[in-house]
C-alpha cells in the first residue's frame, strides 16, 4: 500500500485498545520524519516581506489570545505512571469486541444534514465544516451585503469585562438557534433574523470562568414523537454554572420531563460548588440517544480540583446513563454518598465529534488540573491526558485512545474538534478515519474504528532537564502526515519596534532556557514554550472538503515566555486559587491571561505565563510576524498546497494603539473556517475585526467586511427560501483584546431586482 498508509489489519503505533478491565498499549511508533521542506520557504518568504516593508514595523503590534487549547499523541515509550514496556503489547484480538448495543442508532439531522441546513456545531456529527451550497461563488462573492443584523442584548456590566461569546448558531428548517455569552438561548427566523423566542437561564456572573463563552447549542429530535408534542424537537445547552438545560425548539419552553423540570445539575458528584471553577462552554453531543458532555475546569488552580469526568445522559429524560471517571473505571454512575468523582483528572472542555453507526463519541482530552508540573499525577492521568479517547456510548467505556503528548507539562491539551472522513487510499477504496489537529501543530489521521494511525508516527528524542528530569518522557510523538509547526526559534528571530526593543528581546532569548519544542519548565530562569498554548490549531478546528480533497487549517505561530514560581514566592505574591478568592491578577506579565500567576496549589510551584511573549511597555511580541496563518493541505498526502498569513495590522499597534494599516501581516486568531462547494473559505478569527472570503484553490482573499466587534467565532452558511446566507457571531474576545459585542450578522447576495 502506497502513500504512507499502514496495513489495516495491524495495531498502529500510539494506540491503546480497551476492553472492560483491560488497558494495554500498542506497538512502538513507526519512524518517519514528517515533510517540513515547505516551512523553510515560508519563513524565507516572511523574512522578505518584512524586509521590503520594514517601514511598517513600528506600527505592528498584536493583541494576543490566551485561551487554552488542546492536543494529543501517543507513541510507546515508557511514560511515568504509564504502562511499562513489558505491558506495551497489544493482541490484535483486543480490538474485536464492541459489546452488544443497548442503544440503537437513531439518526439525527446532524448525521445527514439537509443541503441548506447547519444542524450541528461542525455542521454534522462528523464535523467537516463544509457545506454543499454553491450560490455564492468566487466570481460573485464581492457582491455580498448585510442581509440582517441581530443583537442578543447580552453585554457585560461595567467592570465585568470577561466576555468572549465564541458563538456559532445552528440552522434547522427555517430557524436559527444560538446562545449568548451568558447562556441566553435564542431562536431566530433564518430569513429575517427576527427573534422568535428566548430563554434566559439566569446564570450568575460569578460563574464566569476565564470568560463568558457559549460556543453553541445542541439540536435533538425525539424518535417517534408526535409532531405537536412538546419538546419533540429540543435545544439543549450546557451552562457556565454547570447545568444542562433542554427547551422546546419551537417555543423555548422548558422540557419538563428532562431532569428536574428541564434542568440537570452537573455539580452532582463533583464536590463543593465553587462558581467559575467548573463550567460548560461547548455544546454537548448526542450519540444513539445519549447526550455526552464534559466540562471546563479552570486550569492552574490546584491539584485538588473538580473531576474531568465525562458523563452520558438520556437525551429525552436527562437520566444519567453512565460516567467515565478514569480514576474509578468501575464506577458506572454517581459516586457513593459523601464521595466525588476523582479530583483533578484531565477534562474535555472543547467539542467532541461522533459516529452514530459505531456508537462512538470522540473526546479531545486536556491535561490534569495543574498544567506545568506533574509529579503527583496518577497512572491514569498520565495514560489519558492530552489524548483522543473513543468512548462506546453503549457502555461508557473507552474503546481506544491515542495520545499526542507524553507527560504534558506545557498545557498542550487537545482543543480542536476532530473531523470524521472516509479517507482515500491508493487503490480507490476508503478507510473510516478521523482527522485530529493539535496545539503543537501535528495533524494525525487515525482509523476511527481502531485508533490506529494511517501514517507513520515517529517517537523523536525530547529535551530533558528542568524541575522534573526523571519524570519527563524521553521521546514525544510526531506525525508523519502533516505538521503546522515551524522550525525552532533562533536569536535572529527576535524582533522589535526599534533596535532597542529587538536588543531587549535578544537578551531575554539568551537568558532563557530553550531547547526547542517541549523545553522542560524551569524555576531559576524563564523558559520559552514554542508554540504557545494557543496553538497550533485551537478550538476553531480545521475544515475538510472531501470532494476537493483539501483540509483548511488556521493556526497560531507565537511563543509563550514562562517561569515556574517557587511556593514561597507564590505565597509572598498572594497567588490564591479560585476557592480562596484568587483572580491571578498579580502577574509579572500583562494579564490576567490564563497561566499568568496561577497558584497550582498542591504542586511545589506556581506558574507565570507571558502569553505571546510580549515586551514590556509596547506590548509587542518578541518574535517577528506573521503570528498566525491559514493553510491548505492535500487530504490524501498531507502535502501543503498553499499557506498565507491570516489577519491585517489595521487594529493592531504598539501601546495598544491601532495602526489602521490594512497590510496583511498574520495575527493571532481564535475561531475556525467554513468551506463551501463553490470553492470558498469564510473565516474571521483574526484580531483585525474582519470577516473574509478566501479562494480555496489559491488562498487569495476575494472579499472582506468590517465587523462591529471581534470575530472570534466560527461562521456558518445555510439556505432559506432559495437564498444562501453566511452568518457570523461578532461577540469579541477579552483575551484577544478585540471589541466586545452581541452581534449576529447575516450576509447574502443582493436579491433579484435590488
LORO-950474 format. One record per residue (C-alpha): x, y, z; residue in one letter. Coordinates in steps of 0.25 Angstrom, whole numbers, plus 5000, padded with zeros to 4 digits. Example, Ala and Ser with C-alpha at 12.3 -4.5 7.8 and 13.67 -1.06 7.14 Angstrom:
2
504949825031A 505549965029S 
END
This chain:
754
500050005000X 500650134996X 500450275001X 501050245015X 499850165019X 499950055029X 499349915026X 497949925032X 498049795040X 499149835049X 499049905062X 499650045060X 500750125068X 500150215079X 498850135081X 498350075093X 497149975091X 496249955103X 495349845108X 494649845121X 495749835132X 496849825121X 497749945118X 498849915108X 499849985100X 500149985085X 501449955078X 502550055077X 502350165067X 502850155053X 503950255050X 503850355039X 504150505039X 502950585034X 503150675022X 503550805026X 504250865014X 503150965012X 503351025025X 504751085021X 504251145009X 503051205017X 504051275027X 504851325015X 503651385009X 503251445022X 504651505024X 504651565010X 503251625013X 503751695025X 505051745019X 504351815008X 503251875017X 504151905029X 503652045029X 502351985035X 503051915046X 502852015056X 501352005056X 501251855057X 500751805070X 499751705072X 498751665082X 498951525088X 497951425092X 498151335104X 497051235102X 497451095106X 497550985095X 497850845093X 498550735086X 498850595087X 499850485084X 500450345087X 501650265084X 502050155092X 503250195101X 503150175116X 502450295122X 502450325137X 501250265143X 500850195130X 501050045126X 502449985125X 503049935112X 502649795116X 501249835117X 501249905104X 500849795095X 499449785089X 498849665083X 498049685071X 496949615077X 496749725087X 496149815077X 495049725074X 493949735083X 492949845084X 491849805093X 490449775089X 489849915088X 488849955098X 488450085090X 488150075075X 488550165064X 487550285063X 488050375052X 487850515055X 487950635045X 489350655049X 489650515043X 489150545029X 488850695028X 487950755018X 488750835008X 488350965013X 488450935028X 489550945038X 488950865050X 490250835058X 491350925063X 492350865052X 491150855042X 491050705044X 491350605055X 492550575046X 492950725047X 493450755033X 493050905034X 492750885019X 491450925012X 490950874999X 490351014996X 490951084983X 490151204981X 491251294986X 492451274977X 493851334975X 493251414964X 492151484971X 492551484986X 493051624985X 491551664984X 491251614998X 490451705006X 489851705020X 488451645020X 488151655034X 488751685048X 488251635061X 488751675075X 488551585087X 488551695097X 489551615106X 490651715109X 491551715121X 491251815132X 492251925135X 493551865141X 493151725136X 494051705124X 494251555123X 493351535111X 493751445099X 492451385094X 493051305083X 491651275078X 491351185066X 489851175062X 489151055057X 488151055046X 487050945044X 485850975035X 485451115036X 486051145049X 487451185055X 487751145069X 488851205077X 489351245091X 489951375096X 491151395105X 490351375118X 489551255112X 488251325108X 487651235097X 487051295085X 486351255073X 486351345060X 485651345047X 486751295037X 486251385026X 486051515034X 486851505047X 485551535055X 485551475069X 484451365071X 484751335085X 485851345096X 486051265109X 486951325120X 487451225130X 487951345139X 489351305140X 490051385151X 491251465147X 492051395158X 492051265150X 492951325139X 494251255138X 495351305128X 494251375120X 492751375118X 492651275106X 491651195100X 492151135087X 490751075083X 489550985086X 489150845082X 487850815074X 487150675076X 485950615070X 485250515079X 485050385071X 483550345069X 483050475076X 481750535070X 482050665063X 481150745072X 481750685085X 482450785094X 483950765093X 483850665081X 485050755076X 485850815086X 487050905088X 488050865099X 489150955105X 490250945115X 490351065124X 491451145131X 490951095145X 490950955140X 489550915137X 488950845125X 487650915120X 486650865110X 485550955104X 484550925093X 485150965079X 483851035075X 483451115087X 484651115096X 483851055108X 484650965117X 484550815115X 483950775128X 484250625126X 485750655125X 486450645138X 485750735149X 484750825141X 485750835129X 487050845136X 488150745140X 489150795151X 490550755146X 491150785160X 490550655165X 491750565169X 492750685167X 492950735181X 492850865187X 492250965178X 493251085174X 492651175164X 493551195152X 494351065154X 493450965147X 492751015135X 492250965121X 492551055109X 492450955098X 491150885092X 490950745097X 490850635086X 489650535084X 490050395080X 489050285079X 488150365088X 489250385099X 489550535102X 491050535105X 491750655112X 493050695118X 493350825125X 494450925126X 495150925139X 495951055141X 497351025140X 498551045149X 497751065162X 498050935170X 498350795169X 497050765177X 496150815166X 494850775160X 494850645153X 494950635138X 493950525138X 493150505125X 491650475126X 490550425117X 489050455119X 487850405113X 487550525103X 486050515106X 485950495121X 487250545126X 487550425133X 489050395136X 489350265127X 490850255130X 492050335135X 493450315131X 494350345142X 495750305138X 496250295153X 495050205156X 494850115144X 493850025151X 492850145155X 491650145145X 490850265151X 490950355162X 491950335173X 491450285187X 490950385196X 492050465202X 493050435191X 493350505178X 493850475164X 495350465164X 495850605166X 496850675157X 496750585145X 496850625131X 495650685125X 494950715112X 494550865110X 494450865095X 493450805085X 493450655083X 493050585070X 492350455068X 491950335059X 490550295060X 490650165053X 491850115062X 491250185075X 492550245078X 492850385083X 494250445081X 494750525093X 495950625091X 496450625105X 497250725113X 498350705123X 498250705138X 497750825147X 499250865149X 499850885136X 501250915138X 501650815148X 501350665148X 502050605160X 500750565167X 499950515155X 499350375155X 499650265145X 498250285139X 498550435137X 499850405130X 499150305122X 497950385117X 498450535117X 498550605104X 497950485097X 496750465087X 495850365094X 494850285087X 493650245096X 492550145093X 491250215097X 490650075100X 491650045112X 492250185115X 493650115114X 494850155105X 495050065093X 496350125089X 497150255092X 498350325084X 499250415092X 499850535085X 500850585097X 501450495107X 501450555121X 500950685117X 501450795125X 501250905115X 499750915114X 499750855101X 498350805103X 497450765091X 496550885087X 496150845073X 494850775069X 495350655061X 494750625047X 494250495042X 494550455028X 494550345018X 496050355016X 496450315001X 497450204999X 498350184987X 497550064982X 496250154981X 495650104994X 495450185007X 495750165021X 494750215032X 495650315038X 495750435048X 496650555046X 497250615059X 497950745059X 498750785071X 499350905078X 500750875075X 500350875061X 500350725057X 499150675050X 498850525051X 498050435043X 497450315050X 496550195047X 495350235055X 494950095058X 496250045064X 497050175067X 498250125058X 499050235051X 498950235036X 500250295034X 501550275042X 501650335056X 503150355060X 503650365074X 504650475074X 505650505085X 505150615094X 505950715103X 506250675117X 506550755130X 505650855137X 505050825150X 504550685147X 505750625139X 505350485144X 503850495140X 503950555126X 503750465115X 505050435107X 504250445094X 503050515088X 502150475076X 502250545063X 501250525052X 501750475038X 500550525032X 500650675034X 501050785044X 500750925045X 501950955053X 503151035049X 504651025051X 505151055065X 505451195069X 506751255068X 507351385073X 507251455060X 505751435060X 505551535071X 504851655067X 504451795072X 503851925068X 505251995070X 506651935071X 506551955086X 505351865086X 506051765078X 507251765086X 506451745099X 505751625093X 507051565089X 507651585103X 506451515108X 506551405098X 507951375102X 507651375117X 506451285115X 506451135115X 506151085101X 506350945095X 505250945084X 503850895085X 503650825099X 504650915106X 504550865121X 503950965131X 504951035139X 504951115152X 506251185152X 506051255139X 504951275128X 504751165118X 504151185104X 502951105100X 502851105085X 501751095080X 501051145092X 499751085098X 498851155088X 499451065076X 499651025066X 498150995063X 497151035074X 495651015077X 495251075064X 495750945058X 496050905043X 495050895032X 495050775021X 494550775007X 494650635004X 494150654989X 495350744986X 496250664995X 496650785004X 496850815018X 496850965022X 497450995036X 497751135042X 498851135053X 499551225062X 501151235062X 501551305074X 502351265087X 502051285102X 503051325112X 502851255125X 503451235139X 503151145150X 502951215163X 503551155176X 502351135186X 502951235196X 502951345185X 501551305181X 501151325195X 501851455197X 501151505184X 499851455190X 499551365178X 498251295182X 497351195176X 495951215172X 495351155184X 496151255193X 495751375185X 496951375175X 496751445162X 498251435157X 498451585155X 499751585162X 500551545150X 501951585144X 501251595131X 500151675125X 498851605128X 498251535135X 498451435124X 498251285126X 499451245134X 499851385138X 500051365152X 499351235154X 499551175168X 499651025165X 499350995179X 499850855183X 501050865174X 502350915178X 502251035168X 501251135163X 501351185149X 501551315142X 501251315127X 501551435117X 500551395106X 501151425093X 502451475099X 502151625099X 503151725102X 502951825113X 502451965110X 502051945096X 501351815098X 501951765085X 502351615083X 503851585083X 503751505070X 503451545056X 502151535049X 501451465044X 500751415057X 499651345050X 499351285037X 498351195029X 498851075021X 498250975010X 498750835012X 498550715002X 497650625009X 498250495002X 499650525004X 499750635015X 500550725006X 500450875007X 499650934995X 499851085000X 500051165013X 499651305015X 499751405027X 498351425033X 498051565038X 498451705036X 499051815044X 497851905044X 497451885058X 498851865064X 499951945068X 500951985079X 500452025093X 499051965088X 498852075078X 498252035065X 499152055053X 497952065043X 498852005033X 498251895024X 499451815021X 499351665023X 500351625034X 499751505041X 499151525054X 498851425066X 497451365063X 496351295070X 495151235062X 495151145050X 494751135035X 493551085028X 493651035013X 492651035002X 492450944990X 492751064981X 494151074986X 494151184997X 494651195011X 493951285020X 494751325033X 494851435043X 495651395055X 496851495054X 496951615063X 496651715051X 495151705053X 494951665038X 494151545032X 494751505019X 494551405008X 495751335002X 495951254989X 496051104993X 496951084982X 497951194983X 497851254997X 497551394991X 496551484999X 495451514990X 494551594999X 494451655014X 493651735022X 493851805035X 493151755047X 492551835059X 493251745069X 494351635069X 494051515060X 494551405069X 493551305066X 493251205055X 492351255043X 491251165037X 490551165023X 489151125020X 488051135010X 486651195013X 485551225002X 486651194992X 487651294997X 488951265002X 489451335015X 490751345023X 490551375037X 491651415048X 491551445063X 492251565065X 492451565080X 493851605082X 494851535092X 495451595104X 496751505103X 496951545089X 496751695092X 495651715082X 494451795084X 493251725091X 491951725085X 490651645084X 490451645069X 489951535059X 490151575045X 489651505032X 490251535018X 489551495005X 489651534990X 488651644986X 487251594984X 486751594969X 486351734965X 487151804976X 
END
